Amino acid sequence: MERLDRIAVAVYDPKDDVVRTFVQSNVGPRPLERTTGRLADHQALQSLAATGVAWIDNAMPGQAQGTAASPGHVLAQQGFRSRYAVRIHRQGRLHGFIFFNSRRPGFFTEAIRAALVPYRRLIDTLVVSELTSLRAMLAAVNTARQVSHYRDEETGAHLDRVSHYARLIAQGMAARHGLTDEYVEYVHHYAPLHDLGKVAIPDSILLKPGRLTPDEIAVMRTHVQHGIDIVDAMIRDHGLSSLPHIAVLRNVVAYHHEAADGAGYPHGLRGDAIPLEGRIVAVADVFDALTSRRPYKEPWTFEAAAALLTEQAGRQFDPECVAAFLENPASIAEVQRRFGDTGPD
């Protein structure tokens, strides 16, 4: 279609009231990468979400408006002059939005909008199908995870923090590694499932307050293989093998205890041989374990935990992951505030 320069999808997270870029296709540079904002702060999208009436702007200002980081400002700087947005909505649930953009003023006429209907419906169906499959997987895994909560000191808040820390790291590494918004989102969703296999570890070992014996450590380490077996069974039983980025989930479970210097387990992989999502979750998980209160220890300060991560960069942890994480102390503090062990806001 002539002069349709950009199609993008943003997903909506009701837990955070946040809209995030998910996938996009552009003629020329990608103007919006890893863009996040609260739905409550965007009046036009709020209206679209509530009413379903499409948002049409055929006269975007030639001079950028809004804050420098706002989507409208960025799009105007890239020369876009028309935009058209529709919501992705099913059974009373908002899944996100589809955005169409053109550099031609007045582009989205009634005829053009009518021509876009089949594309809208196709994108809508594909996105809802993918998100529904993702939620089915997360719901299935969450059932097993909830069982483990009754047997382990790790709280739901711990899992929320690890999830958000993993996203911070993935976002910090995205530009250098060419990570898509979709990949970052899946790392965020799958990170809390890293220790799923602990559900299969005996209570006498999992809940032991003191130091484990070598034999007990060997048993504890089998939680990685147990986790892989559970994930494989859920993928098979729920028919989710075609879910995009399903390998990210398996890699999070399988490789989050590998170490940069090869001293980790269960495979003793070294450096870049460890899948990136495994390296990301390793940093997020250990940082939260250090800074969380446990029955056997007080929480470490940010400074103390950061010092350990820095010291172990290149040994236990991937140096890039550590650097990407520690460059965001304000964001880390915000995650800790929102997801304290008393629960989120």
N, C-alpha and C positions, 0 to 999 in steps of 0.2 A: 504494500500500500504506500503510495507516494507520500513522502514527507512525514511518515510516522517514524520518529527518530528514537523512541525509547518505550519499552514496556517493562514494568517492574511490579513485583509483588512484595508487600510488607505483611508480616504476620502480627497478630495481636495476642499479647499475653495478659489475660485478665487478672492474674495474680499480682502483677506489677503495674497494671494499667499502662503497658508500654507497647508501642508499635516499633517493629524493627524491620529493616530491609532484609529480604530473604533471597530472592533471585531477581535478576534483571538482564535485559538484552538491549544493547545500545548500538546506534550508529555513531561511531567515534568514541571518545573517551567515556568511561563510566563516571558520571558526575556524582553519584551518591554511593559511597561504600561504608558499610558498618554504621549506618545512620540509625539512631535510637532516639525516641522521644515519647513523652507521656501523652496519651490520647487526650487527657484533660486539658493539656496546654494547646490543643489545636482545634479551634472552634469549627472550622469547615469539616474536618474529619469527624468530630463529635456529631455534627448534624447528619452527615452521611451515615454514620454508624447507627444513629437512632431512627432515621426515617427511611433509609434506603434510596433516597433521591440522589442521583448522581451529582457529583461536583464537577462543574464545567467552568473553566476559566480560559476564554479565548483571547484575552488581552492582558497577558502577563506583562508587567512593566519592563521596559528595556533597561532601566537602571535598577540594579539589585536593591531589594528592600529586605528589612528584617535584620536579624543578627547575622554575622558573617558565617556562622555554622548552620543556619537554618536551611532546610531543603529548598525553600523558595529563593533564597539568596543564591545558593549554589547553582540551581537550575537557571536563574536569570543570567548569572555570570557565564554559563555555558551556552547562552544564546537561545534558550527555550522560550517560546512565546505563547504556547497553548498547552493546557493540561486538562485531563479528563480522568476522573477517578470513580470507581464503583466499589461497593463493599462485597466481601465474600462472607456469606451468611447462611447458616443452616439450622433449622429447628430452634430458633431463638438464640443461637450462639454466633457471635462474631468471630470469624477466623482471621480476618485481615482485610486488605484492600488491593485492588489492581489499579495501577497507574499507567496511563498512556500520555506521552508527551510528544510535542512537535515544535520545531523551530519556526514554523510558519504561523503568523498571527491569524486568528479566526479559523483555525484548521478543523476543529471538531464541530462541524455543521451537523444538522439532523441526519443528512444522508451518510456522512462518515460514521456517525454513531450507530446508525442502522447496519452499516457494513461491518462494524466491529462486533456485532452481537455474537456471531458464531465463535469468534476468537475469545471473547469474554467467557462464554459458556465452557469452552474447552479448558481455558486456564483455570476457571473456577473449579471445574470437576477434578482436574489433575491436582490442584493444590489441596482441596478438601480430602481427596483420596489419600494423598501422601500424609497429611496431618492426622487423618483418622487412623491410618496404619501406625503412625508414630505413637499416637496416644494409646492404641491397643497394646503395642509393645510395652510402653511405659506402665500401663495399668497392670499388665500381666506380671512384669518384673516387680512392680510395687507390692503386689500381693506377697511375693516371697520376701521382699525387703521388710515389710511390716512384721513378718514373723521373726526376722532376725533382730528387730528392734527390742523385742521382749527378752532377748538373750545377750545383748551387747550394750556397751556403754555409749555407743555412737547414737546420737539423737537425730531426729529429723532435721533439727537446725544445723547440725554438722553437715548433713548431706546438702542442704540448701546453700551453705557457705561454700562447700567444695564446688558445687555447680557454678556459682557466680565467680569464684576465684578462677576456675578453669576458663570461663568466658573471658575474663580480664586478660589472661595469659594469651589465649588464642587471638583476641583482638590486637594485642600488642605485637604479635608475630605475623599478623595477616599480610601486611604490605610486603614484607621481605620474602615471605614464603608463598605469596599468591593465594592465600586462603580466601575462599568465598564466604559471603555472609551465611550461606546455607551450611557450610562446614562448621563455622563458629557456633551456629545455633544447635547443631547436633552434638557437638562437644559439650555444650552447656546442658543439654537434656540427658546425655548418657553418663556424664561424669559421676553423678551420685550412685551409680550402680557398680562402681569399681570393686567393692568388697562383697558382692552378692553371694559369693560362694561360702562366706562364713556361716551361713545357715546350716551347713553340713558339718561344722566343727563341733566336737563334743563340748558340753558345758564345762566339764572339768578342766579343759584347756582354754576355751574362749573366755571364761569368767574367772580364771585363776588370778588372784590379786598379786601374787609374787612373780618372780622371774621364772620363765619357762626353762625346762631342761632341754638338752639338745634333741631328745626324741620328741618332746612336745613341740618344739620349734618346727621340726620336720612335718609333724601333723598339721600345725597351723598353716604352713606354707602350701598345703594341699588345697587351701581355699581357692587358689587361683584356678586350678583345674576343675574344681567343683563348679566355680562360677562359669567357666567356659561351657561345661556340660549343661548347666541350667539355661544359659543363653541359647545354645544350639537347640535344645529341646523346645524352647519357647518359639524360636524362629520356625522350627519344623511344625509344631502343633498349631500355631496360629497363622501359618501360611504367609510369613513376613519376609521370606527370603529376597523378595524384590524391593523391599523398602530401601530407598536411597541411603547411602552412608551406613548401612547395617554393619559394615566392617569396622566402623568407628566404635560401635558398642563392643564388639568382640575384642578389639584391640585395647580398649580401656580396661576391660576385665583381665585380659591376658598379660598385659605388659606394664602395669602401673607399679610393679615392684622390681623392674629392671633398673640398672644403674648405669650412668654414663661411662664408668670405667670398667664395666663388665662384671662387677662383683655382685650384681643383683640376681634375682631368681624369677621364674624357674628356668630360663634359658641361658642366662649369662650373656645376654646381648650387650653390645657396646655402642655408644654414640648414636649416629644416625641410623644404625640398624634397628634401633628401637622405634616403633611407629610414633609419630609426633604426638598423637593424642595420649599415648601412654606416658610420654615424657611430661606433658602438660599436667595430667592428673597427679602424677607423682609429686610435683611441687605443691599443687593445691592441697592435696591430702595431708602431706607432712606438715605444712604450715598450719593448717587448721588443727591438727592433732597437738602441735606444740602450744598453740595459743588458746586451747580449750581446757576447761577444768575437767579433771578426771578424778575418780575416787582416790587414786594413788598419787596425784600431783596437782599443783597449782598451775594456772595458765602462765605461759611465758609472755613477756612483753613483746610488742611488735619489734622493737629494736633487737632483742635477744634472738627471736626467731629469724629475723632478717639476717643477722650476723651468721647464724648457722647455715642458712641457705647459701649465703655468699661464700662461706668457707668450703662448703661441699659442692659448689658449682664446678663442674668438670670431673667430679668424683661420683657422688651419688646422683647429682642433678644435672640436667642439661643447662649450660650457662645462659643460653638465649632465653629459655623459659624463666629462669630466675630473674634475669634483667628485665624482661617484659612484665613480670609480676611486681617487682619492687619499685618500678617507676611510677606506680599508681597508689601511693600510700593513702591518699584521700579516698579513693574508691574502695580500697581494702577496709578502711575504717567505716565507710558507709555500709558495706556488707555486714560487718560485725555488729553495727548498730541495729540494722534491720532484722538480722537473723540471729539474735542472741538466743541462748538456750531456753529462754522463756517463750520463744516463738516470734514469728514476724509481726510487723505492725498490723 
